């Protein structure tokens, strides 16, 4: 008894909370409503209904455009209240749908005031990539001159790094190069300040291997690669290079690669027909540079070893990021050019790809290459696989995957995340459905006081099917699939008569004692299924009682008082039938 009362209070509390909740996701703004009339409705009838709308609500509907004539799509001014009224009006029977005419906006761009100067980010199509991921959960190691926490890296998360030049834990920058590189990868974005970064939700691991003059040793770089691999780096960026192959560095690269780290390096700035080291190593992604027009930058190395190209800038347009002035150590916004600037573009996109679910370095390189924008005439391999494309890379990474984000977006876009979607009658009236379910259990509990029985799956299923059905399915919409099967599965017995067409008025043959009576007759001889019939009958009684109070609409019974009397009478008949069917039974089989 106590448990049952607690359950009732919980259901009531949940219904009240949802009714007053504003919603987890905003369904969008609108100031007009779309009416899509069925093709078989005569135009004269459409005109009459639109005139009636104008007379009653003072709002005029008109064709959306000259191309809407065949589809019969009309638009009228209106808000959520009018939408709610129209969704329950007789107009619903002549329309395929009545829905908000939502106002969409251009793709959101960062609010960083100098983002408009970052031609490079737009050239790699990063805005569409941000629709899917921003690199959360990925750590990028910047093996460079160190990284300083300039103002536009204030919101970027840093993890433990190291200064291999001076053997200390503080890996601050004294040159400006490494901080600039880190900014391209993960500059704090949408912070209303400065500029943006590609994978701005990724973490930066600062590893200083180059001194203030820009030089550093192979041994320090090799140590930094191993440090990154051992401390959780997902991606390594090395905007550095030189001549000469090193077994020490080669082993460090192999070590990191075997641990799943993606390694990226600049091809070099000597305009030579060969990438420099460490970009030349087989397990390193070598990046050449292009200018703002997408052509090879004059300084960029090319040819052997180049895997892909990315914006590196030129005199016609350089790469802008927040860094430090090495002379003063103060924060500045500076424009640099070089393959050093191209490599972090690839590192940032690699972070996006890895955040999208591709984990192996070999597969990430494959995604980057296959998604790149191909250059048809490239006999000298200026561009490797082509121009870096962040959006295509992320899309390819997600291909065939059904991610939580996809599911969340589907729920959001169809309105299911907002309880208002259910409450306002766009799909179902949630409080009414909760009352039907609760009412069926209350009636069953009342019946149990006269004829004791035990609860069972058959009785419980009957109560749910009779009172509300799987009502949450009524609002389910899957692209290109008909909606009526979901309405049918999501309807109670009393609603089956209008489920296929989606009408609001109840069919009197179904919203009556008739079907419960037939079920009792057919199943009364079965010890288990009889209680399914009893539960269904009690559930129908609860459904009819709630409809009689909240929405007394029955086909052929236009008068509200008559419809309400009809529903009340049949609800009492259903409960009486359940009473008689339970008489003499003391226990469920």
C-alpha positions, 0 to 999 in steps of 0.5 A: 500500500505504501509503495503504491502511494509513493509511486502515485506521488512520484508519477504526479510529481514527475508530471507536474515538474515536466509540465512546468519545465521550459525544456532541455532544448529550445525548439526555435523561434517562429512567428508564423505557422505552416499549413500543408493541406491534403491534395484531395481537399477541394480548393473551395473548402480550403478557402472556406477554412482559411476565411473561417480562420481569419474571422475567428483569429484575425490572421490571414493565411496565404500561399508561401510562394507561387511554387507552393500552389501544387503542394498547397502550402499556406503560411499564416501569422501566429504564435505557440498558442495559436499553433496549439489551438490549430493542432486540435481544431477540425482543420487538422483533418484536412492537413498533412501537418500544421507546424511552426514556420521556424526561423533559421539562421546562417551557420554560427561563426565564432564571436572572436572579433578578429576571426574575420581576419583568419582566412586560413580557418575558413579555407579549411572549412572548419565551421562545418566541422564544428557542427560535429566536434570541437576536439573535446577529450583530445590532447595535442602536444606542441613540441616547439619553443614552449607555450605561454598562457597569453590572454587568448589561451586563457580558456584553453585547457593545458596539461602537464608539460616540460621544458627540455631545454632548461630541464624544468616543468615550466614550459613557457615560451620565450620566442613566440613561435610555439605559442602561435602554433598552439593558437592555431590548434586550440586558441580559446574560441567564442570568448569574445576576444581575439581570434579562434583555433581549430580544435578549441576544446582540445587540451594543449601539452606544452613541450619546450625543445627549442630555445629562444633563438629557435634552435634545439637538439635531436635528443631533446626532441626525441625525449619530448616525443616519448614524454608526450606518448607516455603522458596521454598525448593523442596528437603531436605537432612539430613545427620544426625541422632540419637535415639529417636522419636520426635513429634516436628520433626515429625510434622515439617516433615509432614508440609514440606511433605504436602507442596510438599517437598521431605525429605531424610535422612541417615539411620545411621552408627551403622550397626544396623538392623534399620534405625535411626531417622529422617530416620525412619519417614514414610514420610522420604526416608531412605538411606543405604550405599553401597561400590564401589562394590555395597555391603552393607558398613560395617557400614551402618544400614539396615533392618526396615525403609530402602527405598533405597541404594546409594554409601556411600563408604568404606575403599576400596573407599570413596566419594570425594568432595570439602569441608573445613578443620575444623582446618584451614577453608581452601578449601580441597578435602577430601574423606568421608564415611558414610550413610551421603554420601549416602543420598545426592546421593538420594537427587541429583537424587530426584532433577533430577526427580523433574526437570523432572516433577514429583512433589509429594513426594510420586510419587518421592519415587515411581520413585526412588524405581521402577527405582532402580537396584534390588538386588535378595538376600536381606533377611535383607533389606540391600538395600531397593528397590535396588541400586540408578540409576539416569538414570533409575529414570529420564527416568521413570519420563519422561515416557509418557511425551512429554516435550519441551526438547524432542521436542527441541531435535527432532528438533535439531537431525533432523536438523530443528533448523539450517536454513542451513538445509533449505537453503542448499537444504537438505529439501527445498531452503528457499530463493527460497520459500520466493521469490515464495510467495513474487512473487505471492503477487507482481503479484497479486498486479500488477493484482489488479491495472488493475482490482481492487478486495479485498483480501480474504482467497480464493485468499490468500490460492490460492496464497500460494498453487500455489506458494510454498505450505506448504513448511516447511513440505517437510523436516518433518521426523517422525520416522517410517512414510513415508515421501512422504505425507509430501512432497506432502502436502509441495509442490506447484501445479507445484511441485506435479508431483515430490512430491511423489518420491522427484525428483528435476526436475519438471514434465512438465504436472504440471509445466505448465498452464494446471492445472491452466487452468482446475481450472479456467474452473471448478471454474469460476462460483463460486463467492468465489472459482473462486478467489482461482483458480485465486490466484493459477494461479498467484502463479503458475506463480510466482513459474515457474518464480523463478524456471526458474531463479534459477533451470530450471530443467524439465523432458524430457527437458535436455537442460537448455535453453529449460527448462528455456524457457518452464518455462518462457512461461508457467509463462506468460501464467498463468499470462495472464490466471489470467488476463483474469479470473479477467477481468470485476470483480471489487470485490470479493464476 
